[in-house]
């Protein structure tokens, strides 16, 4: 792998999330829609807390195969399920250990991102590590103001 792979412990967190089966072409619009809705529901309110949103790719997503994608916004505190739209859920993402690499906005473009995932999988195998859950992307930069060659997120593989 041509980049540094890091390992970190991730605490359990409560999230509000939206999940949908999408194609590659539907992924961007779904993420935009979900990030917008979840941001409106948890807009940095200090009682809810504000952490970086992330996207979980539950069962793979390729040009040939639609995939189940979950957009998550971590929250602290409580939120009334009754005020949530029907397609928004509250759940807990379990604590885990993960390997991660930072990627630029340009590298997230399909099919370039597949090369990063493939190289990351090969690195895990060479390192004797095994994925324990679905991969995810943690978005910590402001998407709208970040240039194409600037880092925007971490690709994360939960590991045993």
BADO-510371 format. One record per residue: x, y negated, z of N, C-alpha, C in turn. Coordinates in nm, 4 decimals, decimal comma, m for minus. Layout:
<rs>
[r [X Y Z] [X Y Z] [X Y Z]]
...
</rs>
This chain:
<rs>
[r [0,0864 0,1174 0,0000] [0,0000 0,0000 0,0000] [0,0901 m0,1224 0,0000]]
[r [0,0556 m0,2205 m0,0795] [0,1404 m0,3376 m0,0968] [0,1071 m0,4526 m0,0009]]
[r [0,0455 m0,4197 0,1102] [0,0116 m0,5212 0,2106] [0,0192 m0,4574 0,3480]]
[r [0,0240 m0,5398 0,4499] [0,0331 m0,4907 0,5865] [m0,1007 m0,4339 0,6310]]
[r [m0,0957 m0,3131 0,6864] [m0,2143 m0,2522 0,7460] [m0,2014 m0,2695 0,8966]]
[r [m0,3047 m0,3237 0,9574] [m0,3080 m0,3473 1,1013] [m0,4086 m0,2535 1,1659]]
[r [m0,3961 m0,2350 1,2965] [m0,4920 m0,1527 1,3704] [m0,5376 m0,2323 1,4922]]
[r [m0,6669 m0,2285 1,5192] [m0,7225 m0,3006 1,6342] [m0,8373 m0,2216 1,6953]]
[r [m0,8642 m0,2542 1,8208] [m0,9811 m0,2015 1,8919] [m1,0935 m0,3028 1,8762]]
[r [m1,2132 m0,2550 1,8460] [m1,3287 m0,3420 1,8270] [m1,4316 m0,3061 1,9334]]
[r [m1,4739 m0,4055 2,0089] [m1,5745 m0,3825 2,1130] [m1,7115 m0,3588 2,0504]]
[r [m1,7961 m0,2886 2,1218] [m1,9348 m0,2724 2,0779] [m1,9986 m0,4106 2,0699]]
[r [m2,0898 m0,4262 1,9762] [m2,1580 m0,5550 1,9654] [m2,3009 m0,5348 1,9166]]
[r [m2,3873 m0,6233 1,9644] [m2,5244 m0,6258 1,9148] [m2,5254 m0,7098 1,7883]]
[r [m2,6048 m0,6665 1,6921] [m2,6149 m0,7397 1,5664] [m2,7605 m0,7521 1,5244]]
[r [m2,7873 m0,8559 1,4460] [m2,9080 m0,8582 1,3660] [m2,8602 m0,8210 1,2261]]
[r [m2,9385 m0,7404 1,1563] [m2,8897 m0,6916 1,0273] [m3,0017 m0,6720 0,9273]]
[r [m2,9596 m0,6706 0,8017] [m3,0487 m0,6370 0,6905] [m2,9812 m0,5260 0,6122]]
[r [m3,0577 m0,4266 0,5724] [m3,0023 m0,3116 0,5015] [m3,0837 m0,2885 0,3744]]
[r [m3,0118 m0,2535 0,2674] [m3,0799 m0,2309 0,1405] [m2,9930 m0,1417 0,0519]]
[r [m3,0579 m0,0626 m0,0330] [m2,9864 0,0131 m0,1357] [m2,9751 m0,0792 m0,2564]]
[r [m2,8501 m0,1017 m0,3019] [m2,8259 m0,1953 m0,4118] [m2,7290 m0,1364 m0,5136]]
[r [m2,7335 m0,1934 m0,6325] [m2,6353 m0,1625 m0,7360] [m2,5215 m0,2641 m0,7244]]
[r [m2,4147 m0,2430 m0,7970] [m2,3039 m0,3394 m0,7997] [m2,3565 m0,4773 m0,8387]]
[r [m2,4433 m0,4840 m0,9400] [m2,4961 m0,6126 m0,9862] [m2,5858 m0,6798 m0,8830]]
[r [m2,6504 m0,6024 m0,7969] [m2,7406 m0,6576 m0,6956] [m2,6686 m0,6944 m0,5660]]
[r [m2,5430 m0,6498 m0,5506] [m2,4703 m0,6690 m0,4245] [m2,4542 m0,8168 m0,3885]]
[r [m2,4004 m0,8977 m0,4785] [m2,3777 m1,0399 m0,4501] [m2,5052 m1,1132 m0,4117]]
[r [m2,6111 m1,1022 m0,4919] [m2,7360 m1,1689 m0,4549] [m2,7924 m1,1205 m0,3206]]
[r [m2,7843 m0,9898 m0,2932] [m2,8323 m0,9395 m0,1644] [m2,7502 m0,9977 m0,0497]]
[r [m2,6179 m0,9981 m0,0636] [m2,5339 m1,0529 0,0435] [m2,5653 m1,2006 0,0664]]
[r [m2,5807 m1,2784 m0,0409] [m2,6147 m1,4207 m0,0273] [m2,7468 m1,4372 0,0474]]
[r [m2,8477 m1,3588 0,0076] [m2,9791 m1,3653 0,0721] [m2,9682 m1,3287 0,2202]]
[r [m2,9019 m1,2167 0,2491] [m2,8928 m1,1687 0,3875] [m2,8121 m1,2638 0,4750]]
[r [m2,6965 m1,3096 0,4267] [m2,6166 m1,4046 0,5051] [m2,6990 m1,5295 0,5370]]
[r [m2,7758 m1,5782 0,4392] [m2,8582 m1,6971 0,4610] [m2,9653 m1,6750 0,5670]]
[r [m3,0365 m1,5641 0,5567] [m3,1422 m1,5335 0,6538] [m3,0838 m1,5137 0,7932]]
[r [m2,9774 m1,4350 0,8040] [m2,9190 m1,4066 0,9357] [m2,8581 m1,5314 0,9973]]
[r [m2,8006 m1,6183 0,9157] [m2,7453 m1,7449 0,9659] [m2,8562 m1,8327 1,0230]]
[r [m2,9715 m1,8354 0,9564] [m3,0831 m1,9154 1,0083] [m3,1351 m1,8594 1,1403]]
[r [m3,1288 m1,7279 1,1573] [m3,1775 m1,6652 1,2800] [m3,0789 m1,6801 1,3962]]
[r [m2,9504 m1,6903 1,3677] [m2,8465 m1,7035 1,4717] [m2,7452 m1,8082 1,4273]]
[r [m2,7866 m1,9361 1,4235] [m2,7027 m2,0406 1,3653] [m2,5954 m2,0975 1,4578]]
[r [m2,5325 m2,0144 1,5366] [m2,4294 m2,0643 1,6256] [m2,4847 m2,1096 1,7596]]
[r [m2,6070 m2,0743 1,7903] [m2,6674 m2,1053 1,9194] [m2,5779 m2,0489 2,0291]]
[r [m2,5337 m2,1329 2,1262] [m2,4414 m2,0836 2,2285] [m2,4976 m1,9699 2,3136]]
[r [m2,6295 m1,9578 2,3219] [m2,6853 m1,8471 2,3999] [m2,6752 m1,7152 2,3225]]
[r [m2,6697 m1,7216 2,1919] [m2,6547 m1,6003 2,1113] [m2,5086 m1,5716 2,0790]]
[r [m2,4264 m1,6746 2,0816] [m2,2868 m1,6571 2,0439] [m2,2761 m1,6556 1,8929]]
[r [m2,1563 m1,6648 1,8443] [m2,1356 m1,6659 1,7003] [m2,0052 m1,5957 1,6711]]
[r [m2,0122 m1,4886 1,5980] [m1,8926 m1,4152 1,5571] [m1,9020 m1,3921 1,4073]]
[r [m1,7942 m1,3475 1,3489] [m1,7891 m1,3279 1,2039] [m1,8876 m1,2210 1,1588]]
[r [m1,9634 m1,2510 1,0538] [m2,0526 m1,1492 0,9982] [m1,9708 m1,0419 0,9277]]
[r [m2,0308 m0,9250 0,9098] [m1,9628 m0,8192 0,8379] [m2,0638 m0,7375 0,7593]]
[r [m2,0112 m0,6651 0,6611] [m2,0939 m0,5849 0,5720] [m2,0454 m0,4411 0,5813]]
[r [m2,1382 m0,3478 0,6053] [m2,1049 m0,2057 0,6130] [m2,1554 m0,1374 0,4859]]
[r [m2,0660 m0,0599 0,4245] [m2,0998 0,0162 0,3037] [m2,1220 0,1614 0,3464]]
[r [m2,2469 0,1956 0,3770] [m2,2785 0,3221 0,4428] [m2,2506 0,4472 0,3605]]
[r [m2,2754 0,4443 0,2314] [m2,2607 0,5678 0,1542] [m2,1951 0,5467 0,0185]]
[r [m2,1100 0,4498 0,0103] [m2,0388 0,4252 m0,1144] [m2,1211 0,3450 m0,2127]]
[r [m2,0544 0,2666 m0,2913] [m2,1192 0,1842 m0,3926] [m2,0230 0,1789 m0,5102]]
[r [m2,0673 0,2296 m0,6236] [m1,9840 0,2302 m0,7438] [m2,0685 0,1820 m0,8615]]
[r [m2,0036 0,1649 m0,9759] [m2,0769 0,1251 m1,0961] [m2,1796 0,2311 m1,1349]]
[r [m2,1512 0,3561 m1,1003] [m2,2408 0,4661 m1,1364] [m2,3396 0,5034 m1,0263]]
[r [m2,3204 0,4540 m0,9061] [m2,3987 0,5001 m0,7905] [m2,4386 0,3824 m0,7027]]
[r [m2,5689 0,3597 m0,6855] [m2,6156 0,2577 m0,5921] [m2,5747 0,2986 m0,4514]]
[r [m2,5611 0,2017 m0,3621] [m2,5193 0,2327 m0,2269] [m2,6001 0,1584 m0,1228]]
[r [m2,6012 0,2133 m0,0024] [m2,6699 0,1519 0,1106] [m2,5748 0,0524 0,1756]]
[r [m2,6158 m0,0736 0,1758] [m2,5327 m0,1828 0,2250] [m2,6062 m0,2510 0,3393]]
[r [m2,5344 m0,2747 0,4491] [m2,5925 m0,3419 0,5658] [m2,5127 m0,4674 0,5968]]
[r [m2,5797 m0,5818 0,5958] [m2,5179 m0,7092 0,6314] [m2,5501 m0,7353 0,7784]]
[r [m2,4464 m0,7592 0,8592] [m2,4621 m0,7723 1,0047] [m2,4110 m0,9072 1,0548]]
[r [m2,4856 m0,9662 1,1469] [m2,4419 m1,0873 1,2173] [m2,4389 m1,0553 1,3662]]
[r [m2,3185 m1,0475 1,4258] [m2,3111 m1,0215 1,5701] [m2,3806 m1,1323 1,6501]]
[r [m2,4443 m1,0915 1,7583] [m2,5098 m1,1870 1,8489] [m2,4763 m1,1488 1,9919]]
[r [m2,4880 m1,2464 2,0803] [m2,4780 m1,2206 2,2233] [m2,6123 m1,2608 2,2825]]
[r [m2,6455 m1,2060 2,3942] [m2,7736 m1,2409 2,4537] [m2,8865 m1,1615 2,3918]]
[r [m3,0052 m1,2177 2,3987] [m3,1229 m1,1458 2,3499] [m3,1890 m1,2249 2,2385]]
[r [m3,2639 m1,1538 2,1598] [m3,3429 m1,2160 2,0546] [m3,4753 m1,1394 2,0519]]
[r [m3,5833 m1,2121 2,0380] [m3,7166 m1,1515 2,0392] [m3,7441 m1,0845 1,9046]]
[r [m3,7574 m0,9516 1,9063] [m3,7842 m0,8775 1,7822] [m3,9082 m0,9307 1,7107]]
[r [m4,0030 m0,9851 1,7866] [m4,1279 m1,0314 1,7281] [m4,1076 m1,1504 1,6342]]
[r [m3,9983 m1,2249 1,6508] [m3,9751 m1,3418 1,5656] [m3,8941 m1,3066 1,4409]]
[r [m3,8499 m1,1822 1,4316] [m3,7663 m1,1418 1,3189] [m3,8515 m1,1018 1,1988]]
[r [m3,8066 m1,1359 1,0782] [m3,8754 m1,0852 0,9590] [m3,8737 m0,9322 0,9599]]
[r [m3,9667 m0,8703 0,8890] [m3,9782 m0,7247 0,8889] [m3,8521 m0,6538 0,8413]]
[r [m3,7737 m0,7168 0,7541] [m3,6546 m0,6505 0,7010] [m3,5275 m0,6811 0,7806]]
[r [m3,5431 m0,7398 0,9005] [m3,4289 m0,7678 0,9879] [m3,4428 m0,6828 1,1140]]
[r [m3,3352 m0,6149 1,1498] [m3,3349 m0,5280 1,2679] [m3,2307 m0,5764 1,3683]]
[r [m3,2491 m0,5338 1,4928] [m3,1500 m0,5566 1,5973] [m3,0957 m0,4210 1,6369]]
[r [m2,9628 m0,4082 1,6440] [m2,9039 m0,2813 1,6846] [m2,7658 m0,3063 1,7430]]
[r [m2,7085 m0,2013 1,7972] [m2,5731 m0,2089 1,8522] [m2,4785 m0,1314 1,7619]]
[r [m2,3689 m0,1953 1,7258] [m2,2609 m0,1290 1,6529] [m2,1631 m0,0811 1,7596]]
[r [m2,1342 0,0477 1,7592] [m2,0511 0,1087 1,8633] [m1,9067 0,0586 1,8589]]
[r [m1,8426 0,0606 1,9753] [m1,7002 0,0278 1,9835] [m1,6225 0,1286 1,8999]]
[r [m1,5135 0,0832 1,8435] [m1,4331 0,1734 1,7607] [m1,2930 0,1154 1,7409]]
[r [m1,2081 0,1978 1,6896] [m1,0730 0,1586 1,6496] [m1,0759 0,1492 1,4977]]
[r [m1,0100 0,0465 1,4414] [m1,0123 0,0346 1,2966] [m0,8783 m0,0101 1,2411]]
[r [m0,8504 0,0402 1,1221] [m0,7380 m0,0086 1,0429] [m0,7955 m0,1165 0,9520]]
[r [m0,7165 m0,2215 0,9270] [m0,7693 m0,3305 0,8458] [m0,6602 m0,4000 0,7661]]
[r [m0,7011 m0,4552 0,6526] [m0,6140 m0,5362 0,5683] [m0,6905 m0,6625 0,5306]]
[r [m0,6182 m0,7714 0,5164] [m0,6777 m0,8980 0,4757] [m0,6739 m0,9089 0,3242]]
[r [m0,7834 m0,9585 0,2665] [m0,7921 m0,9736 0,1215] [m0,8356 m1,1156 0,0853]]
[r [m0,8020 m1,1533 m0,0371] [m0,8408 m1,2845 m0,0882] [m0,9792 m1,2771 m0,1516]]
[r [m1,0334 m1,3927 m0,1770] [m1,1637 m1,4011 m0,2429] [m1,1577 m1,3332 m0,3804]]
[r [m1,0505 m1,3566 m0,4549] [m1,0369 m1,2962 m0,5887] [m1,0307 m1,1442 m0,5809]]
[r [m0,9641 m1,0908 m0,4794] [m0,9495 m0,9454 m0,4668] [m1,0813 m0,8756 m0,4358]]
[r [m1,1800 m0,9501 m0,3879] [m1,3108 m0,8912 m0,3582] [m1,3941 m0,8669 m0,4835]]
[r [m1,3508 m0,9211 m0,5953] [m1,4241 m0,9027 m0,7201] [m1,4183 m0,7567 m0,7637]]
[r [m1,5303 m0,7079 m0,8161] [m1,5345 m0,5726 m0,8711] [m1,4781 m0,5781 m1,0122]]
[r [m1,3905 m0,4880 m1,0546] [m1,3503 m0,3629 m0,9901] [m1,2229 m0,3723 m0,9058]]
[r [m1,1645 m0,4928 m0,8917] [m1,0391 m0,5073 m0,8164] [m1,0493 m0,4520 m0,6750]]
[r [m1,1631 m0,4743 m0,6095] [m1,1787 m0,4288 m0,4721] [m1,1682 m0,2767 m0,4612]]
[r [m1,2111 m0,2048 m0,5658] [m1,2004 m0,0587 m0,5637] [m1,0552 m0,0135 m0,5534]]
[r [m0,9643 m0,0859 m0,6199] [m0,8224 m0,0516 m0,6133] [m0,7695 m0,0674 m0,4706]]
[r [m0,8158 m0,1701 m0,4014] [m0,7731 m0,1913 m0,2621] [m0,8268 m0,0794 m0,1744]]
[r [m0,9536 m0,0436 m0,1914] [m1,0113 0,0662 m0,1133] [m0,9369 0,1966 m0,1397]]
[r [m0,9056 0,2249 m0,2671] [m0,8345 0,3483 m0,3021] [m0,6947 0,3511 m0,2406]]
[r [m0,6226 0,2393 m0,2486] [m0,4877 0,2320 m0,1905] [m0,4940 0,2438 m0,0382]]
[r [m0,5960 0,1854 0,0218] [m0,6138 0,1919 0,1672] [m0,6423 0,3364 0,2091]]
[r [m0,7295 0,4047 0,1358] [m0,7571 0,5458 0,1648] [m0,6300 0,6298 0,1549]]
[r [m0,5491 0,6052 0,0522] [m0,4231 0,6796 0,0352] [m0,3290 0,6505 0,1521]]
[r [m0,3229 0,5244 0,1962] [m0,2374 0,4881 0,3098] [m0,2830 0,5625 0,4359]]
[r [m0,4152 0,5666 0,4593] [m0,4671 0,6374 0,5770] [m0,4249 0,7839 0,5748]]
[r [m0,4391 0,8467 0,4593] [m0,4025 0,9877 0,4473] [m0,2534 1,0079 0,4757]]
[r [m0,1694 0,9221 0,4170] [m0,0243 0,9319 0,4395] [0,0110 0,9103 0,5864]]
[r [m0,0652 0,8235 0,6542] [m0,0397 0,7932 0,7953] [m0,1012 0,8974 0,8884]]
[r [m0,1744 0,9939 0,8317] [m0,2373 1,0969 0,9130] [m0,3587 1,0479 0,9892]]
[r [m0,4218 0,9419 0,9386] [m0,5402 0,8866 1,0036] [m0,6655 0,9279 0,9264]]
[r [m0,7770 0,9386 0,9978] [m0,9029 0,9831 0,9382] [m1,0104 0,8788 0,9660]]
[r [m1,0864 0,8454 0,8631] [m1,1994 0,7537 0,8816] [m1,3031 0,8182 0,9724]]
[r [m1,3619 0,7392 1,0625] [m1,4632 0,7900 1,1542] [m1,6017 0,7309 1,1282]]
[r [m1,6087 0,6334 1,0396] [m1,7371 0,5693 1,0084] [m1,7226 0,4982 0,8742]]
[r [m1,8321 0,4414 0,8291] [m1,8343 0,3747 0,6991] [m1,7444 0,2511 0,6987]]
[r [m1,6822 0,2221 0,5838] [m1,5983 0,1033 0,5739] [m1,6820 m0,0235 0,5821]]
[r [m1,6133 m0,1308 0,6158] [m1,6815 m0,2590 0,6296] [m1,5902 m0,3724 0,5902]]
[r [m1,6485 m0,4866 0,5642] [m1,5742 m0,6073 0,5327] [m1,6191 m0,7151 0,6302]]
[r [m1,5235 m0,7709 0,7059] [m1,5521 m0,8763 0,8036] [m1,5160 m1,0114 0,7417]]
[r [m1,6152 m1,0968 0,7263] [m1,5986 m1,2270 0,6606] [m1,5791 m1,3369 0,7636]]
[r [m1,4585 m1,3943 0,7688] [m1,4276 m1,4940 0,8708] [m1,3955 m1,6315 0,8139]]
[r [m1,3862 m1,6452 0,6822] [m1,3578 m1,7752 0,6208] [m1,4862 m1,8342 0,5633]]
[r [m1,4853 m1,9645 0,5426] [m1,5989 m2,0315 0,4798] [m1,5945 m2,0007 0,3301]]
[r [m1,6863 m1,9177 0,2853] [m1,6875 m1,8703 0,1470] [m1,6926 m1,9869 0,0480]]
[r [m1,7736 m2,0875 0,0774] [m1,7963 m2,1963 m0,0177] [m1,6760 m2,2879 m0,0353]]
[r [m1,5909 m2,2984 0,0650] [m1,4771 m2,3911 0,0557] [m1,3434 m2,3196 0,0344]]
[r [m1,3437 m2,1873 0,0346] [m1,2205 m2,1114 0,0194] [m1,1905 m2,0891 m0,1282]]
[r [m1,0637 m2,1127 m0,1667] [m1,0212 m2,0908 m0,3047] [m1,0088 m1,9429 m0,3350]]
[r [m1,0068 m1,9101 m0,4632] [m1,0028 m1,7703 m0,5068] [m0,8786 m1,6960 m0,4576]]
[r [m0,7670 m1,7626 m0,4416] [m0,6427 m1,6958 m0,4004] [m0,6185 m1,7034 m0,2499]]
[r [m0,7158 m1,7531 m0,1761] [m0,7022 m1,7649 m0,0307] [m0,7695 m1,6464 0,0390]]
[r [m0,7166 m1,6048 0,1552] [m0,7793 m1,4968 0,2327] [m0,9186 m1,5366 0,2807]]
[r [m1,0122 m1,4406 0,2746] [m1,1489 m1,4678 0,3198] [m1,2032 m1,3621 0,4149]]
[r [m1,1472 m1,2397 0,4089] [m1,2056 m1,1356 0,4915] [m1,1070 m1,0223 0,5138]]
[r [m1,1456 m0,9340 0,6039] [m1,0688 m0,8127 0,6309] [m1,1500 m0,6925 0,5832]]
[r [m1,0856 m0,6044 0,5072] [m1,1444 m0,4750 0,4738] [m1,1056 m0,3826 0,5868]]
[r [m1,2043 m0,3184 0,6495] [m1,1828 m0,2425 0,7724] [m1,2318 m0,0985 0,7564]]
[r [m1,1488 m0,0041 0,7998] [m1,1875 0,1354 0,8022] [m1,1840 0,1837 0,9460]]
[r [m1,2998 0,2101 1,0083] [m1,2986 0,2700 1,1418] [m1,2242 0,4034 1,1346]]
[r [m1,1409 0,4296 1,2365] [m1,0581 0,5497 1,2371] [m1,0707 0,6233 1,3700]]
[r [m1,0381 0,7550 1,3655] [m1,0415 0,8371 1,4877] [m0,9218 0,8047 1,5736]]
</rs>
